[in-house]
Amino acid sequence: VGFFFSSRRRHTRSASVSWARRCVQETGINAEYMGIHTFFMEGKDKPHCPFIKGESTKAVHAGQYVDPSTGAVIPPIYTSSTFEVFADQPYKYIYGRFGGPTRTVLEDAIAALEGGKFCIATSSGMGAVSIICHLIKPGEHIIGNDDLYGGTSVYLKEIAVVKEGIQLDCIDLRDLKAFEAAIKPNTKMVFCETPTNPTLRVLDLVGIAKICKAKKIIMVVDNTFCSPIMQKPLELGADIVMHSCTKYIGGHSDLIMGVVVTSNDELHKQMKAVSNLLGCCPGPFDCYLASRGLKTLPLRVHRSCETAMKLAEVLAKHPKVDVCIYPGLTSHPGHELMKAQAKGFGGIITMNIKGDTAKANLFYKSLSLFGHAVSLGGVESLVSIPAMITHKGVPADVRAKLGILEGTVRLSIGIEDFEDLRDDLLHALDAIQDLTFSLT
């Protein structure tokens, strides 16, 4: 049974909903069912379903509704830039920059997965960083870990500090005493990322949160590497969580988007206002792609983690690998901490190949299945050399201090078969051996 809601002005919202209710009575469709799936027509929130509990169930059902006009089980893409509004009637949407039905579906689902009250979708992960940092006023102080994502680090140093008058200190946040010592009277925010990129350092989120709560400091966590499936920083004490949806949430390397999640009403109000004014809002097609990717997020993340663990065990024993960095290995200094605060060890492996950049580059070029590209979290496996690509502009001495060496290689593990990825990696490592032989 399909219901047609006219968009003509003579059919008001309340009249449309009343007509829908008459159709329910005439056709015998369960009224409670229709009440759930026409929620957005009346500007009301979706009623809570007691059966949406597990992570995979939330990923599929949270924020979803059956289209009341067609019965489509997947919410349609609403491309409208403006929405009909009457002053004497309640409304949910007014203008596309402020929000729309397709964006709401995504935001509700991600908020549910992160265990947050509010979610704001942005046009990129850096858009999320931007609206978060606008919570801080000129003259106030931010502390960040010293190996934040490159884009975040550059934004803080070259935009927040130079152009917005914000003070900044980047330190090793694994050291809680050093963190406490770095706090100033004007410190208002700490910006964390764990595991870090690309060295996979693990931060104690609970420990940092306790200090932040005592000092009334806003705690922000970039949860991109873990996704909401593995780690929930809000439950560990964080105030704000952000993601680059380009990575695991989207999962198919076909969109650019970010999100910010919080349960704090005032922080949400401020960030939403900034997002509206800056215009860093995603389009409905990107929101649809992210929603589609979200439905398979648990499956993809679990598969990636499972394969990454097996590959790390192989690489850790290989004679051409100086060190394999993966939180799932007991040799990793953050192994126990990761076990305590996350539900997995992630799909990223970093390793230091013995030798110089030339050998790392030969390994890089010898890979067949791994895509030679930046980014991560997609269904396809990717490889990058930080010293030659993402961290090329970082001085060599600073890279060395962070543990990013000439032979450091980062692997993003996709959902391909373990055996095929293993064989590709071993073949590429054998190529290094051939080069060594030819030079002697």
C-alpha positions in Angstrom: 0.0 0.0 0.0 1.4 3.4 -1.0 0.6 6.8 0.5 0.9 10.0 -1.5 1.6 13.1 0.5 1.0 16.1 -1.7 3.6 18.9 -1.6 1.1 21.5 -2.7 0.5 24.3 -0.2 -3.2 23.6 0.1 -2.3 20.2 1.7 -0.8 21.2 5.1 1.4 18.8 7.1 -1.3 18.1 9.6 -3.8 17.3 6.8 -1.4 14.9 5.2 -0.8 13.1 8.4 -4.5 13.0 9.2 -5.1 11.5 5.7 -2.4 8.9 6.4 -4.1 7.9 9.6 -7.4 7.4 7.7 -5.6 5.2 5.3 -4.3 3.2 8.2 -7.8 2.7 9.5 -9.2 1.7 6.1 -6.4 -0.7 5.2 -6.0 -2.3 8.7 -2.3 -1.5 8.9 -1.0 -1.5 12.4 -1.3 2.1 13.7 1.8 1.7 15.9 3.8 0.6 12.9 2.7 3.7 10.9 3.4 5.8 14.0 7.1 4.7 14.0 7.6 5.1 10.2 5.9 8.5 9.7 7.8 10.2 12.5 9.6 12.7 10.4 6.4 13.9 8.8 5.2 15.3 12.2 8.6 16.6 13.2 8.8 14.0 16.1 11.6 11.7 17.1 11.5 8.1 16.2 10.0 6.0 19.1 12.5 3.8 20.9 12.5 0.1 19.8 13.4 -2.2 22.7 14.9 -4.8 20.3 17.7 -2.5 18.9 20.5 -3.4 21.3 23.4 -5.2 19.5 26.0 -3.3 17.4 25.0 -5.0 14.1 21.3 -4.4 14.8 22.0 -0.7 15.5 24.1 -0.4 12.4 21.2 -1.7 10.3 18.1 -0.3 12.0 19.0 2.8 14.0 17.7 6.0 12.4 15.8 4.0 9.7 12.2 4.2 8.7 10.0 2.8 5.9 9.0 5.5 3.4 5.3 6.3 4.1 4.5 7.3 0.5 5.9 4.2 -1.2 6.7 1.5 1.4 10.3 1.6 0.4 12.3 -0.2 3.2 15.3 2.1 2.6 14.8 5.8 3.3 14.9 7.8 0.0 17.5 10.5 -0.8 15.9 13.9 -0.3 17.8 16.4 -2.6 15.6 19.4 -1.7 17.5 22.5 -0.7 14.5 24.0 1.0 11.4 22.7 2.9 7.8 24.0 3.2 7.2 25.8 6.5 4.1 27.4 8.0 4.5 29.7 10.9 1.6 28.3 12.9 2.7 24.6 12.5 5.6 22.7 13.9 8.4 21.8 11.4 11.6 19.9 11.5 13.4 21.2 8.5 13.7 24.6 6.9 16.8 24.8 4.7 19.3 22.2 3.5 22.4 23.8 5.1 20.8 23.3 8.5 19.7 19.7 7.9 17.5 17.4 6.0 15.8 13.9 6.2 18.7 12.1 4.6 21.3 13.6 6.9 19.1 12.9 9.9 19.0 9.2 9.1 22.8 9.1 9.2 23.2 11.3 12.3 20.7 9.3 14.3 22.4 6.0 13.4 25.9 7.2 14.2 24.8 8.7 17.5 23.2 5.4 18.5 26.3 3.5 17.6 28.6 5.8 19.6 26.2 5.9 22.5 25.7 9.7 22.1 22.8 12.0 22.3 23.7 14.2 19.3 25.5 13.8 16.0 26.5 16.5 13.5 27.5 15.4 10.0 30.1 17.5 8.3 31.5 17.7 4.7 34.8 16.1 5.8 36.8 14.9 8.7 38.6 18.3 8.8 35.2 20.0 8.8 34.5 18.1 12.1 37.9 19.2 13.4 37.0 22.8 12.5 33.7 23.0 14.3 35.2 21.4 17.4 38.1 23.8 17.6 35.6 26.7 17.3 34.6 25.9 20.8 37.9 27.5 21.9 38.3 31.3 22.1 41.4 33.3 21.3 43.9 33.2 24.2 42.6 29.8 25.4 44.8 26.7 25.4 44.6 23.3 23.7 46.7 20.2 24.4 47.0 17.5 21.7 49.0 14.4 21.4 52.2 14.9 19.5 51.4 12.5 16.7 47.9 13.6 15.7 46.6 13.1 12.2 48.6 15.3 9.9 45.6 17.4 8.8 44.5 18.0 12.4 48.1 18.9 13.4 48.4 21.4 10.6 45.0 23.0 11.3 45.9 23.5 15.0 49.4 24.9 14.3 48.7 27.0 11.2 45.0 28.0 11.6 44.1 27.8 15.2 47.4 29.2 16.6 48.4 31.6 13.8 45.1 33.0 12.7 42.7 32.5 15.6 45.1 33.2 18.5 44.7 29.9 20.3 47.6 28.5 22.4 48.8 24.9 21.7 51.0 22.3 23.2 51.5 18.9 21.6 52.9 16.2 24.0 53.0 12.5 24.4 49.7 11.9 26.0 50.6 8.4 27.0 52.4 10.1 30.0 49.6 11.2 32.3 52.0 13.0 34.6 53.3 15.0 31.6 49.7 15.8 30.6 48.9 17.1 34.1 52.1 19.2 34.0 51.1 20.7 30.7 47.7 22.0 31.9 47.5 25.7 32.3 44.8 27.9 33.9 43.5 28.7 30.4 43.5 25.1 29.1 40.1 24.3 27.8 40.5 21.3 25.5 42.6 18.1 25.0 42.5 16.6 21.5 43.3 12.9 21.5 43.7 10.2 18.9 44.1 6.5 19.7 45.6 4.4 18.3 47.7 7.1 16.7 48.6 7.4 13.1 50.8 5.7 11.9 52.7 4.4 14.9 49.6 3.0 16.7 50.4 4.3 20.1 47.6 3.6 22.6 46.4 6.3 25.0 44.7 5.7 28.3 41.3 7.3 27.6 39.9 6.7 31.1 43.0 8.2 32.8 42.9 11.3 30.5 39.2 11.6 31.1 39.6 11.6 34.9 42.1 14.5 34.7 39.9 16.4 32.3 36.8 16.1 34.5 38.7 17.3 37.5 40.1 20.3 35.6 36.9 21.0 33.6 38.6 20.5 30.3 36.7 19.4 27.2 38.1 16.0 26.1 37.9 15.2 22.3 38.7 11.9 20.8 39.3 11.2 17.1 37.9 7.6 16.9 38.4 7.1 13.2 40.9 4.3 13.5 38.7 2.2 15.8 35.2 3.1 14.5 32.2 3.0 16.9 32.3 -0.8 16.7 35.6 -1.2 18.4 35.8 1.7 20.8 33.3 4.1 22.5 35.1 7.1 23.9 32.0 8.7 25.3 31.5 5.7 27.6 35.1 6.0 28.7 34.6 9.7 29.7 35.2 11.7 26.6 33.0 14.8 25.9 33.2 14.7 22.1 33.9 12.0 19.6 34.7 12.7 15.9 35.2 10.5 12.8 36.4 10.8 9.3 33.5 8.9 7.7 35.7 8.6 4.6 37.4 5.7 6.4 35.6 2.9 8.1 32.1 4.3 8.4 31.8 4.9 4.6 34.0 1.9 4.0 34.1 2.0 0.2 36.6 4.8 -0.6 33.9 6.7 -2.4 32.9 9.7 -0.2 34.4 12.5 1.9 32.6 13.2 5.2 33.0 13.6 8.9 30.9 13.5 12.0 30.9 14.9 15.6 29.1 13.1 18.4 28.4 14.3 21.9 25.9 14.0 24.7 26.5 17.5 26.1 23.6 19.8 25.2 25.6 23.0 25.3 28.5 21.7 23.3 26.2 20.4 20.7 24.3 23.7 20.5 27.6 25.6 20.0 29.0 23.2 17.4 25.7 23.0 15.5 25.6 26.8 15.2 29.1 26.9 13.9 28.5 24.1 11.4 25.4 26.0 10.1 27.3 29.3 9.7 30.5 27.8 8.2 28.5 25.7 5.8 30.6 22.6 6.3 27.6 20.4 5.7 27.5 17.2 3.6 25.1 16.7 0.7 22.3 14.1 0.7 24.1 11.8 -1.7 27.1 11.6 0.6 24.9 11.0 3.6 23.2 8.2 1.8 26.5 6.6 0.9 27.7 6.8 4.5 24.3 5.3 5.7 24.7 2.5 3.3 28.3 1.8 4.5 27.2 2.0 8.1 25.0 -1.1 7.7 28.0 -3.4 7.0 30.4 -1.6 9.4 30.4 -4.3 12.0 31.0 -7.1 9.4 33.8 -5.2 7.8 35.5 -4.1 11.0 35.5 -7.6 12.5 36.8 -9.1 9.2 39.5 -6.5 9.0 40.6 -7.0 12.6 40.6 -10.8 12.2 42.8 -10.7 9.1 45.1 -8.0 10.5 45.8 -10.1 13.5 46.9 -13.1 11.4 49.0 -10.9 9.1 50.7 -9.2 12.0 51.7 -12.6 13.4 53.3 -13.5 10.1 55.1 -10.2 9.6 56.4 -10.1 13.2 58.4 -13.2 12.4 59.7 -12.2 9.0 63.5 -11.6 8.8 63.1 -8.6 6.6 60.8 -6.8 9.1 62.7 -5.0 11.9 59.5 -4.5 13.9 55.8 -5.1 13.4 53.6 -2.7 15.2 50.1 -3.9 15.9 48.2 -3.6 19.2 47.0 -7.2 19.0 50.5 -8.5 19.4 51.5 -9.1 23.0 54.8 -7.3 22.2 53.0 -4.0 21.7 53.4 -1.8 24.8 49.7 -0.8 24.6 48.3 -4.3 24.2 46.7 -4.7 27.6 45.3 -1.1 27.6 43.8 -1.7 24.1 42.2 -4.9 25.4 40.7 -3.0 28.3 39.2 -0.1 26.4 38.4 -1.5 23.0 36.6 -4.5 21.5 39.4 -5.3 19.0 42.8 -4.3 17.9 42.0 -2.6 14.6 42.7 -3.1 10.9 45.9 -1.1 10.7 49.4 -2.6 10.8 52.6 -0.5 10.8 56.0 -2.1 10.2 59.5 -1.0 9.9 61.3 -2.7 7.0 65.0 -3.3 7.5 67.0 -1.0 5.3 66.4 2.5 3.8 63.7 4.2 1.9 64.8 2.4 -1.3 64.0 -1.0 0.1 60.7 0.3 1.5 59.8 1.7 -1.9 60.7 -1.5 -3.6 58.4 -3.4 -1.2 55.7 -0.8 -1.9 55.9 -1.1 -5.6 56.1 -5.0 -5.5 52.6 -5.3 -3.9 49.8 -6.3 -6.3 46.6 -6.6 -4.2 47.3 -3.7 -1.9 46.3 -0.4 -3.4 49.1 2.2 -3.5 47.2 5.1 -1.8 46.7 7.1 1.3 43.5 6.8 3.5 42.3 3.6 5.2 39.3 1.7 6.3 37.9 0.7 2.9 37.0 -2.8 1.7 40.2 -2.8 -0.3 43.7 -3.1 1.4 46.0 -0.1 1.0 49.7 0.6 1.6 51.5 3.8 2.2 55.0 5.0 3.2 54.6 7.9 5.7 58.1 9.3 5.2 57.6 9.6 1.5 53.9 10.6 1.4 51.8 11.6 4.4 54.7 12.8 6.6 57.0 14.0 3.8 56.8 17.6 5.0 57.7 16.7 8.6 61.4 17.2 9.4 63.4 14.0 9.6 64.4 14.5 13.2 60.8 15.0 14.3 59.7 11.9 12.3 62.4 9.9 14.0 61.2 11.1 17.5 57.7 10.0 16.6 59.0 6.6 15.4 58.3 7.2 11.7 61.5 5.9 10.0 62.6 5.7 6.4 61.5 2.1 6.2 58.1 2.6 8.0 55.2 1.2 6.0 51.5 1.4 7.0 49.0 -1.2 5.9 45.3 -0.8 6.0 43.7 -4.3 5.9 40.5 -4.7 3.9 38.1 -7.6 3.6 40.1 -9.7 1.1 41.1 -13.3 1.9 43.9 -13.6 4.4 45.8 -16.1 2.3 45.9 -13.8 -0.7 47.0 -10.8 1.3 49.7 -12.9 3.0 51.1 -14.1 -0.2 51.1 -10.6 -1.7 53.1 -9.3 1.3 55.5 -12.2 1.3 56.1 -11.8 -2.4 56.9 -8.1 -1.9 59.3 -8.9 1.0 61.1 -11.4 -1.2 61.7 -8.6 -3.7 63.7 -6.8 -1.1 65.9 -9.9 -0.7 66.4 -10.0 -4.5 67.6 -6.3 -4.4 70.0 -7.1 -1.6 71.4 -10.0 -3.5 71.9 -7.9 -6.7 73.8 -5.2 -4.9 76.4 -7.5 -3.3 
